[in-house]
Amino acid sequence: MHINVEPGDDHVVLHLRGEFDTFYCHLLDEEIAAIQKNGIHHAVLNLRLVKFINSTALGAIIKASKALGKEGGKLVISRPSAFCRDIIEKVGLDRVVPVAEGDEEAVHMLKEGLEPIAPSAPAAGEQDPSSVIFRLVDTERLRHFVEQAAAKNPLHGHAFGENWAGIGRMSGLDGEGLRFTWSGGTTDLSTFDMGQMLAVGTELLVKFRLPLLQRGYCEAKVAVSFLEERSDGVKVGCAFGEIDAETRGAVEQYAEDMAFLKEELRRATDA
């Protein structure tokens, strides 16, 4: 990872580029110590070009925020990549360190305490790291819903074939299973039909990522253990069935890292 320093009148903008992991945390510590030594206690952390960040690096950001805050200063995160934004929101870091959509807004927040604007959608081509790709194990069950959707709207039947895979958004993950929400995509299924399709006991093949751990998609076979129909789709809870030991270990490490970060954030909030 590289850090470029852009000085301002009473602040600095730190532009980070590359992979921000445990090995590079000392770089941020050193930059924060250096600017404070020069009497500057306001900083913007631009994460636009950071494509990977782990739990230790997030802990370093919390540490930097505390260090600046002790001297009456402030840290604001600017323009995080889709990867970074997802992690920041998941652990709740944005409740402690404000997030801006750009450097100019971040500087205004430093000087005037403005509230950040609503986050924008990921740019075209950026993959949502919270995606959960799922397929029904029972192809006959899937065919039933394919035919049902085609009967309701023949023009869209091509978008929901027998090789179909759904894409949900992960809302929780631990060693026992995962949770995700699904809006139905292009299936034209009603919320009730979605609930029927993913009823408790339904077996799924799933692929998902572990954002804090640098690896590709993990795969597992799961069974739906919880389902809630909502106005905008369904919330699904799944218990792991078939999952290899390495993947389960990675999932447990991810859950442990998330728990550690949330505890660090709780302490930062209580301080």
N, C-alpha and C positions, 0 to 999 in steps of 0.2 A: 504494500500500500504506500502511496505517496501523499504528502500534505503540502499544498501550496498556500502560502499566507498572503492575504490581500489586506493591507492595513487601511483603516478608516481614521476619522478624526478622534474618536474616543472608543473605538471597537476594532476588532479584526474579523475577517471572514476566513475560515479555514476550509479550503476545498479538498475533500478527501477523494482519492481515486484508487480503485482496485478492490482487494478483498480485505476487509477489516476483521481480523481474527486475533486470537490470543497473542500471537507473535508480534503484532504491531501496536498493541495497546500502549506500550511505553512511548511511542511517537506522539500520541495525543497528550499523555501526561507531561511530556517534555515541552510541548508547544504551549499548553496552558500555564505551566510554571514560568516559561519565558515571558509570556505576555503580562503575567501578573508582576513579574520582577520589574517590568517596564511601566508599571502603574496602570495597566489596562485590565479591566475586570468585566468587560462585555464581549461576548463572542458569538459568532454565527457558525454553525457547523453544517456545511453544504454536503449532502450525501447523494447528490444526483448521480455520481459515477461510481458509487459503491454497490456492487452487484451481489456481495455476500457479507453477512455480518453474523457473529455468533454471540453467545451469552456473555462471554468475558468482555467482549467489545462493548456491549450494551452496558455492562457494569462500569466500564471505563467512562462512558458518557455520563452516567449518574454521578460518578466520582468527580468529573470535571464540573458538572452543574453545581455540586455541593461546594467545591473549592471556590468557584466564582461567587456563589451566593454568600459565602462567609465574609467576603469583602464588599458586599453590597452590589455585586454584579449579577449578570444573568447570562444564561446560555439559551440560544434558540436554534432548533434544527431547521434547515432550509431544504426544500425541494428533494425529499428522500426518494430514492428509486422505488419502484413497485415492491421489490423484495424487502427493502428496509421499512417501507411504510407498513407493510403487512405485519412484520414482527413488532414494530413500535406500537401498533394498535392492539395486537394480541396481548402483549404483556402490560399494556397501559402506561408505557413510558411517556406518551403524549399528555398524561395528566400531571407529570412532574416537569418535563422539558417541553415547552411549546413547539409546535410544528408549523412552519410557514410554507407557502407555496412558491416562494422565491426569495432571493437575497434582499431585495428592496423592502418587501413586506416584513422580513425578519428584522431588518434594521429599525423600521418603524416600531415594531413590537418591543425592541430593546429600549428605545428612547421614550415611547409614549404608552407602553403597556397595552397596545391594541390586541384584540382577540383575533386568533387566526381565522381565515375564511374556511368554508367547508372544503374538505379534500376533494380533489378532482379524480376522475376515473383514470385508470392506467392508460398510458399512451398506446396507440396502435402498435402491435407487435410485442408488447410487454406481456409476459405470461403471468397470470395470477398464481402466486406460490401457494395459495390456499385451495386450489382446485382439487376436488376428489372425483376421479373418473370411475364410474361403476357400471357393471353389466349384471343382468340377471343370470344366475346359473341355470335355471329352468327355462330353456328356450321355448317350450310349449306355452308357458305362462306369459313370456314376452310376446309370442305370436298373438295371443288373445288380445293383448292391449294394442298391438300394432293394428289388428283388424278393427278393433273398436274405434281407434283414432281415425283410421281411414274411412270408416263408415260415417263418422261425424263430419269429417271435412276431407273429401276425396282429393282436393287440390293439394293438400299438404301431406298426403300419405307417404310420399317419397322421402320425407325428412325423418321418418320413424320406421326404419326397416328392421329386419331380423338381426342384422349385425350392429344394431344401434348400441351406443354407450351414452349414459347420462353424465353431465358434469355439474357437480354440486360445489358448495363452498364449505370448507372445514370450519367447524365452530368449536371443536374440542378433541383432544387426543391424549390417551394415557396407555398404560400397559395392558389394560383390559379391552380397549376398543376405541372407536372414533365416533364423532358426531358431525353431521353436516346438514346443510339446508339445501333444498332443491326447488327451483321455481317452475320446473316443467320444461324449460327450454323451448324447443319448437315442436313439441309433441301434440299440442292442442288438447292435452288432458286437463280435466277439471281438477281442483284440489282433492275432491272426493276420489276421483279415479287414480290420482297419484298415491293417495293413501291406500287404496286397494292394491295397487301394483306393488307397493313397498310395505305390505302388511307385516306385522310382527311374525317372525319365523322365516321370512323370505331370505334365501341365500344370495349373496352378491360376491362378485369378484371386484376388488377395488384396487386402485392405484392412487398413491398420494405422496406428497413430499414432506420432508422434515426440514423446514427452513433454517433452523439453527445448526443443522448438521450438513456438511457439504457433500451431498450425494444425490443421485438421481431419484427416480420414482421408486417407492417401496410398493410391494404387492402383497396382498393377503386375501384369504377367503373369509367372509364374515356372515353373520346372521343378524337380521334386524331384530333388535330387542326393545325398541321404543319408537313410537311414531306419533307426531303431533301435527294435525292439519292447521294451517295458518292461512290468513287472507292472501298472502303472496306465495304460497307453496306449502311445502312440508318440511318439518324438522325431523331428522332421522338419527337414531342411535343404533350403533352396531357393535356386536361383541366379536372379538377375534376368534376364528375357528382354526383354519390352517394358516400358519405364519411361521417362517423359518426363524431359528434362534437368533441369527444376526440382526434381522429386521426387528424382532421383539426387543432385543437389547438396545438398538438405536432408538426405538420408540420410548423405552423407559428412560434413556438418557435425555431425550428431548423433554419428557415430562418433568424430569428432575431439574433441568435447566430453567424451564418455565417457572417452576415453583420457587427456585432460588431468586430469579429476577423479580417475581411478584413480591417476595419478602423484602428484597432490597428497596423496591419502590414503596412498600408500606413504611419502611423505616425512614426513607427520604421524606415521605409525606408527613409522618409523625414528628419529624425533627423540627 
